């Protein structure tokens, strides 16, 4: 799956929501040239429009995931600079990243893995899957920020069973995963349009009726 519509652009607030970061962090990443908006237009001193393409949002999500795994911004920047010297224009969305023992590895087009010290061959764990990230973004684009983490019933939708607002996904489907002991990450992989807030809402509902 790829995000093909290059004409689609998201305002900075929506881009931050999808990447699960604050607008303050988004602005810091912009000012430090980690991930910058595709369009920045000054309407007035207090009104600056910033727009992010879908591909740029992929970069935001990958950077957010690396930070969530404890990788420092300095380390991320060193990796980006290294990959750009090797000819990658947008490393955060062009290579596959994996984590192992606090180290970040990245996979080149020829299948070889590399870290900051030496080439590495083999299968890694905790791989950051770009296709899964793109699927997650595509799913979230159909939902408004106010819909996240909200459970509702709608007539003629899933036989009026509770669903996550903005989707047709029944809450009971996620509850089945939770009863089976599945992790939040596994559930999000199965339902890319959901968020961690949705999973927590389902968990709270399951607990309340237990």
VMD Tcl script that draws the C-alpha trace (Angstrom):
set ca {
  {0.00 0.00 0.00}
  {1.30 3.45 -0.85}
  {0.05 6.97 -0.28}
  {-0.32 8.10 -3.85}
  {-2.23 11.35 -3.58}
  {0.56 13.93 -3.54}
  {-2.06 16.67 -3.80}
  {-3.37 15.96 -0.30}
  {-1.93 18.24 2.35}
  {-2.72 18.29 6.05}
  {-2.57 21.28 8.41}
  {0.04 21.07 11.15}
  {-2.48 20.27 13.90}
  {-3.84 17.25 12.02}
  {-0.34 16.07 11.09}
  {0.66 16.20 14.76}
  {-2.44 14.23 15.78}
  {-1.69 11.45 13.29}
  {1.96 11.29 14.36}
  {0.85 11.28 18.01}
  {3.08 14.21 18.96}
  {2.37 17.64 20.37}
  {2.30 20.72 18.18}
  {5.15 22.07 20.27}
  {7.27 19.04 19.36}
  {6.19 19.34 15.72}
  {7.34 22.97 15.67}
  {10.66 22.07 17.32}
  {11.30 19.41 14.69}
  {10.57 22.03 12.04}
  {12.90 24.66 13.49}
  {15.70 22.11 13.89}
  {15.16 20.84 10.32}
  {14.30 17.27 11.35}
  {10.97 17.18 9.49}
  {9.75 20.35 7.81}
  {6.35 21.18 6.27}
  {5.96 21.08 2.50}
  {4.22 24.46 2.51}
  {4.72 27.39 4.88}
  {2.80 30.52 4.01}
  {2.78 33.67 6.14}
  {-0.69 35.22 6.11}
  {0.14 37.63 8.92}
  {2.70 37.75 11.76}
  {0.32 35.67 13.91}
  {-1.15 33.52 11.16}
  {1.24 31.12 9.45}
  {-0.19 28.24 7.43}
  {1.89 25.05 7.52}
  {0.89 22.06 5.41}
  {2.31 18.53 5.41}
  {2.00 16.05 2.53}
  {1.07 12.46 3.31}
  {4.64 11.35 2.61}
  {5.93 13.95 5.07}
  {3.51 12.63 7.69}
  {5.10 9.19 7.22}
  {8.43 10.79 8.21}
  {6.80 12.31 11.29}
  {5.38 8.95 12.35}
  {8.72 7.16 11.89}
  {10.57 9.86 13.87}
  {7.88 9.70 16.56}
  {8.22 5.91 16.80}
  {12.02 6.13 17.08}
  {11.68 8.68 19.89}
  {9.07 6.52 21.62}
  {11.61 3.70 21.60}
  {14.11 5.93 23.42}
  {16.28 6.98 20.46}
  {17.63 10.51 20.95}
  {17.12 13.27 18.40}
  {20.90 13.56 18.04}
  {21.11 9.89 17.12}
  {18.25 10.23 14.63}
  {19.91 13.24 13.00}
  {23.23 11.40 12.69}
  {21.46 8.55 10.94}
  {19.63 10.92 8.59}
  {22.85 12.79 7.73}
  {24.66 9.50 7.11}
  {21.94 8.20 4.81}
  {21.70 11.47 2.90}
  {25.41 11.24 2.18}
  {24.67 7.84 0.66}
  {22.14 9.38 -1.71}
  {18.84 9.05 0.13}
  {16.71 12.15 -0.27}
  {14.18 11.33 2.47}
  {15.72 8.59 4.66}
  {12.88 8.40 7.18}
  {10.52 7.09 4.53}
  {12.96 5.39 2.16}
  {14.68 2.82 4.39}
  {13.45 0.23 6.84}
  {14.45 0.76 10.46}
  {14.84 -1.79 13.25}
  {15.90 -1.60 16.88}
  {18.14 -3.99 18.78}
  {19.58 -3.41 22.23}
  {19.24 0.36 22.01}
  {20.91 0.45 18.59}
  {19.19 1.52 15.39}
  {19.72 -0.49 12.23}
  {18.48 0.38 8.74}
  {18.02 -1.80 5.70}
  {19.21 -0.78 2.24}
  {17.54 -1.68 -1.05}
  {19.96 -4.60 -1.53}
  {18.72 -6.15 1.72}
  {21.82 -5.42 3.81}
  {21.45 -4.00 7.31}
  {23.73 -1.29 8.63}
  {24.26 0.61 11.87}
  {26.57 3.49 12.75}
  {29.53 1.14 13.20}
  {29.51 -1.55 10.52}
  {27.26 -3.43 8.04}
  {24.97 -6.00 9.55}
  {23.26 -8.98 7.90}
  {20.34 -10.86 9.42}
  {16.79 -10.67 10.63}
  {16.10 -7.97 13.18}
  {13.37 -7.66 15.76}
  {11.22 -4.56 16.46}
  {11.22 -3.58 12.81}
  {9.46 -0.28 12.05}
  {7.18 -1.33 9.20}
  {6.67 1.52 6.73}
  {3.74 -0.21 5.03}
  {1.97 -0.62 8.36}
  {2.60 3.05 9.11}
  {1.18 4.08 5.74}
  {-1.90 1.91 6.35}
  {-2.35 3.49 9.77}
  {-2.13 7.01 8.34}
  {-4.57 6.19 5.54}
  {-7.06 4.85 8.07}
  {-6.77 7.84 10.37}
  {-7.29 10.31 7.54}
  {-10.93 9.26 7.44}
  {-11.43 10.17 11.10}
  {-11.62 13.50 12.85}
  {-9.51 14.13 15.90}
  {-12.65 14.38 18.07}
  {-13.63 10.83 17.07}
  {-10.53 9.20 18.57}
  {-11.19 7.16 21.71}
  {-15.00 7.54 21.47}
  {-17.37 4.56 21.43}
  {-20.89 4.95 20.08}
  {-23.89 3.07 18.70}
  {-25.30 3.99 15.28}
  {-28.46 2.64 13.73}
  {-27.90 0.23 10.84}
  {-24.16 0.08 11.55}
  {-22.94 -3.35 12.73}
  {-26.49 -4.19 13.90}
  {-26.39 -1.18 16.23}
  {-23.54 -2.71 18.24}
  {-21.00 -0.32 19.79}
  {-18.35 0.83 17.30}
  {-15.45 3.24 17.40}
  {-16.66 6.62 16.19}
  {-15.57 7.37 12.64}
  {-15.21 3.66 11.80}
  {-17.35 0.56 11.33}
  {-15.13 -1.49 13.63}
  {-17.16 -3.15 16.41}
  {-15.76 -2.70 19.89}
  {-16.36 -6.38 20.62}
  {-13.79 -7.31 17.96}
  {-11.07 -5.45 19.89}
  {-12.35 -6.81 23.18}
  {-11.77 -10.31 21.79}
  {-8.13 -9.42 21.19}
  {-7.84 -8.00 24.71}
  {-9.34 -11.13 26.26}
  {-6.78 -13.17 24.32}
  {-3.99 -11.11 25.91}
  {-2.94 -9.38 22.69}
  {-0.80 -6.25 23.01}
  {-1.87 -2.80 21.90}
  {0.69 -3.00 19.08}
  {-0.80 -6.26 17.80}
  {-4.31 -4.80 17.85}
  {-3.23 -1.66 15.98}
  {-1.57 -3.86 13.36}
  {-4.87 -5.71 12.89}
  {-6.92 -2.48 12.85}
  {-4.70 0.30 11.37}
  {-7.43 2.96 11.53}
  {-7.62 2.71 15.34}
  {-5.40 4.50 17.84}
  {-4.03 3.75 21.29}
  {-6.86 5.89 22.70}
  {-9.41 3.61 21.03}
  {-7.78 0.52 22.53}
  {-7.80 2.09 25.98}
  {-11.50 2.97 25.58}
  {-12.25 -0.66 24.70}
  {-10.16 -1.85 27.64}
  {-12.05 0.46 30.01}
  {-15.40 -0.79 28.72}
  {-14.29 -4.39 29.07}
  {-13.17 -3.75 32.65}
  {-16.40 -2.01 33.55}
  {-18.53 -5.02 32.63}
  {-16.17 -7.62 34.06}
}
mol new
graphics top color blue
foreach p $ca { graphics top sphere $p radius 0.5 }
foreach p [lrange $ca 0 end-1] q [lrange $ca 1 end] { graphics top cylinder $p $q radius 0.2 }
display resetview
